[in-house]
Amino acid sequence: MAATLLREISKDEHERARLRSRRMYETDRISDLLTAEERGEIRANEKWQAVVADKDAKLFEKEIIINDKDLKIADKDAQIELLRLQVDELKAINAKG
């Protein structure tokens, strides 16, 4: 009877050990999946940050070009205004003479 009881206890311990091992395997597997997912999200985030930084750099370059063009237009406007003033002076001189 004692031997039977010891066998039953041994079977119960063996079953508990199997269940514990199975739970640990499942927990490790879930942890590995979550870690892989997190790493993927980090890589995707880094990739998008690089894309955004590249777009920002290109946008900055375009803004520099636009500012340069604006300055050239302002310069041309000033030249046109100067020529208009000269034409008005010539008209005034012709009107007197």
Contacts in CASP RR format, 6 or more apart in sequence:
PFRMAT RR
TARGET T0000
AUTHOR 0000-0000-0000
METHOD contacts of the structure
MODEL  1
MAATLLREISKDEHERARLRSRRMYETDRISDLLTAEERGEIRANEKWQA
VVADKDAKLFEKEIIINDKDLKIADKDAQIELLRLQVDELKAINAKG
END
